[in-house]
Amino acid sequence: TGGGQGLGLSTATYMAKHGAKVAIFDLDEANAVSEAANLPGQGHIGLRCDVTNASERTIAIQSVIDTFGTIDILVNNAGIQFHSNAEDMPEDKWLQVVNVNLNSVMFMSRDVAHTMIKNKKGSIINIGSIASFQAMPGRTAYSATKTAVLGLSRNLAVDWGRHNIRVNTICPGYHDTPLLRTYVENGK
């Protein structure tokens, strides 16, 4: 998810280089299709998927199953930030960050787990952040959601381990991505 640029695209590229058939999910369908076509190897697909929308998740997941026959690995990479002092946090922005950064991880994992449970195997990789472990000024919603991803991952690993499904969280630091460059340019 969120595979059309930045860390998500780097992950998709790495996986394709190592023989995976990759489906890039992104809000920007044209970019997802274009980036999938540029991945090493052949047979990759790019799909529009708003990970916060149940019907779009269902359609995109079914498209992957129809194309590849199964899903072995899910990388929950989609994420957003909204910088604000906690006392000034607009409720709609808080809820948007929670929906993208946490709720979508739960529901993408749940939706894909049905296939993995049936197959008795799978790997779910959730993208946390260094903000999962340390506070950063003005990043209350981001830090809260990325910390919650750690707890969610631990519980899903316990719940689905009996089905031979691994659930892990990677907590990267800063990477030179378009999102980071925008924040640096804006002094965030």
Secondary structure, 3 states (H helix, E strand, C coil): CCCCCHHHHHHHHHHHHCCCCCEEEECCHHHHHHHHHHCCCCCCEEEECCCCCHHHHHHHHHHHHHHHCCCCEEEECCCCCCCECHHHCCHHHHHHHHHHHHHHHHHHHHHHHHHHHHHCCEEEEEECCHHHCCCCCCEHHHHHHHHHHHHHHHHHHHHHHHHCEEEEEECCCCCCCHHHHHHHHCCC
